[in-house]
Amino acid sequence: EKELKLAIAFIYLDNKLIPSVEIEQSMKLIVTRLIKRTS
């Protein structure tokens, strides 16, 4: 959970540099990786 929050926070920090579609895709990738790692 801590990692997930850090990852999301990092993406929000880069929000001004990356288009929102890419942010959405990045979040999905990170969430998917974290789910696979923990399960």
C-alpha positions as CSV (number, residue, x, y, z in Angstrom):
1,E,0.0,0.0,0.0
2,K,2.8,2.4,0.8
3,E,4.5,1.7,-2.5
4,L,1.3,2.3,-4.3
5,K,0.8,5.7,-2.6
6,L,4.4,6.7,-3.5
7,A,3.9,5.7,-7.1
8,I,0.7,7.6,-7.4
9,A,2.3,10.7,-5.7
10,F,5.2,10.5,-8.1
11,I,2.9,10.4,-11.1
12,Y,1.0,13.4,-9.8
13,L,4.2,15.3,-9.3
14,D,5.0,14.7,-13.0
15,N,1.5,15.6,-14.0
16,K,2.7,18.9,-15.7
17,L,5.2,17.0,-17.9
18,I,3.1,14.0,-19.0
19,P,-0.2,14.1,-20.8
20,S,-3.1,12.7,-18.7
21,V,-3.6,9.7,-21.0
22,E,0.0,8.6,-20.3
23,I,-0.5,9.1,-16.6
24,E,-3.6,6.9,-16.7
25,Q,-1.7,4.2,-18.6
26,S,1.3,4.5,-16.2
27,M,-1.0,4.2,-13.1
28,K,-2.6,1.1,-14.6
29,L,0.8,-0.5,-15.2
30,I,2.0,0.3,-11.7
31,V,-1.2,-1.0,-10.1
32,T,-1.1,-4.2,-12.2
33,R,2.6,-4.8,-11.2
34,L,1.9,-4.2,-7.5
35,I,-1.1,-6.5,-7.6
36,K,0.9,-9.3,-9.3
37,R,3.8,-8.8,-6.9
38,T,1.7,-9.0,-3.7
39,S,-0.6,-11.8,-4.8
